[in-house]
Amino acid sequence: MEIKKAAMAGTLESSDARVTVEPGNGTIELSIESSVIHQFGKQIRATILETLGRLGVEDAKVTVVDKGALDCTIKARVECAVYRSNDMTKNLPWGGVIR
């Protein structure tokens, strides 16, 4: 799936994550800011990249500000931001693509 415009999902509340996606420069450029980066940074990165892969996103700039979100929350925020970037508002395959 192509990232057509900048879009955001999530909040900066505790146990949430704010995910911003923008059109990229030919690759996935990932930036993560997290209060738990030293403990869970590898898992956060893997969850984001896996979710983007399942959505078919290969070219994007992704910025994540994590406030201790669970993997399922991170997946939902990434999925939502990607759908918003494509103006998808009807018949969304929530959970159908993400497992």
Phi and psi in degrees as a GROMACS rama.xvg file:
@    title "Ramachandran Plot"
@    xaxis  label "Phi"
@    yaxis  label "Psi"
@TYPE xy
-88.8237  142.757  GLU-2
-89.3143  109.748  ILE-3
-88.3877  -30.7983  LYS-4
-154.401  166.07  LYS-5
-66.6973  139.96  ALA-6
-151.633  155.885  ALA-7
-136.158  151.195  MET-8
-144.987  146.805  ALA-9
98.5773  179.156  GLY-10
-133.996  179.308  THR-11
-103.311  20.852  LEU-12
-74.5168  159.259  GLU-13
-58.0519  140.169  SER-14
69.4219  20.8039  SER-15
-128.193  179.112  ASP-16
-146.141  141.562  ALA-17
-103.79  120.378  ARG-18
-113.171  127.061  VAL-19
-119.143  130.267  THR-20
-118.402  143.174  VAL-21
-140.571  157.153  GLU-22
-56.5178  141.927  PRO-23
-101.314  -168.649  GLY-24
-118.171  38.1728  ASN-25
101.588  -2.42595  GLY-26
-152.435  175.83  THR-27
-88.1176  119.319  ILE-28
-109.693  112.9  GLU-29
-114.792  128.712  LEU-30
-123.953  125.751  SER-31
-123.74  129.757  ILE-32
-120.225  124.638  GLU-33
-150.699  143.559  SER-34
-73.456  -13.4573  SER-35
-120.346  27.2541  VAL-36
-60.0613  -35.5562  ILE-37
-71.7246  -31.2483  HIS-38
-86.7269  -40.0357  GLN-39
-126.689  13.4053  PHE-40
-55.7535  -44.5356  GLY-41
-63.8466  -40.3463  LYS-42
-69.6165  -40.3185  GLN-43
-60.9719  -48.2641  ILE-44
-59.8705  -45.8958  ARG-45
-62.5662  -40.9077  ALA-46
-63.9612  -43.7825  THR-47
-63.8956  -49.0411  ILE-48
-65.3206  -38.0281  LEU-49
-64.8279  -42.2995  GLU-50
-64.9027  -44.8684  THR-51
-60.2952  -41.2538  LEU-52
-61.4458  -43.9345  GLY-53
-66.4788  -26.643  ARG-54
-86.7742  -5.43507  LEU-55
77.7058  21.7781  GLY-56
-86.1443  121.44  VAL-57
-122.182  -7.60386  GLU-58
-141.526  100.038  ASP-59
-164.45  153.488  ALA-60
-104.434  119.968  LYS-61
-121.173  126.846  VAL-62
-119.728  127.96  THR-63
-125.32  127.535  VAL-64
-113.293  106.391  VAL-65
-98.6454  135.817  ASP-66
-119.595  39.7796  LYS-67
89.8645  28.1211  GLY-68
-70.8458  147.437  ALA-69
-73.9318  162.267  LEU-70
-55.4672  -42.3466  ASP-71
-63.393  -33.805  CYS-72
-70.4106  -42.8382  THR-73
-61.743  -44.5266  ILE-74
-58.8086  -45.8799  LYS-75
-63.9534  -39.9329  ALA-76
-68.136  -40.993  ARG-77
-64.2235  -47.5912  VAL-78
-57.9383  -47.2056  GLU-79
-62.8522  -44.6036  CYS-80
-61.9566  -41.217  ALA-81
-65.0536  -44.6212  VAL-82
-62.2668  -42.3819  TYR-83
-63.056  -35.3731  ARG-84
-65.5893  -19.1866  SER-85
-107.037  11.2314  ASN-86
54.8107  32.351  ASP-87
-81.9334  117.718  MET-88
-127.799  -11.5189  THR-89
-127.151  148.3  LYS-90
54.01  43.0201  ASN-91
-70.2373  137.891  LEU-92
-84.5362  51.8609  PRO-93
-52.0179  124.896  TRP-94
74.0668  -13.9116  GLY-95
-72.4952  -35.2832  GLY-96
-91.6033  -36.3778  VAL-97
-94.9843  128.263  ILE-98
